[in-house]
């Protein structure tokens, strides 16, 4: 496993823990829970269902880097001018962050968006002949690929 996969898994696990803690807190302050937060933590660690919830959180955290991130190749978009590519990313609320050796890294434009993506917002773009290869979070890639393909289709018309 790569270092980045371990880091992403740890971030996702921490996010799931914060989500469970937030739900527990809301249950306690709303009066919907019969116990205290300590009781709920004890239930989580002492019962089979509680342990199963922890195991599921760990399994989801380990699988997330494999399932949530991808490399996407867009055929015929390699000849797109850099300005048009920047515009396609700008429409998805991404800005150029770094350029090295023909590889462009785009990042989310707003801090809130970066925070929601757990700072895994980088999209790496490489030109491979007539194709464009993008690497990043799967849901972000799909949104950006739509803009890039629409620009490519407009270029061919």
Buried (B, 14 or more C-beta within 10 A) or exposed (E): EEEEBEBBBEBBBEBBEEEBEEEBEEBBEEEEBEEEBEEBBEEBEEEEEBEEBBEEBEEBBBEBBEEBBBEBBBEBBBEBEEEBBBBBBBBBBBEBBEEEEEEBBBBBBEEEBBEEBBEBBBBBBBBEEEBBBBBBBEEBBEBBBEBBBEBBEEEEE
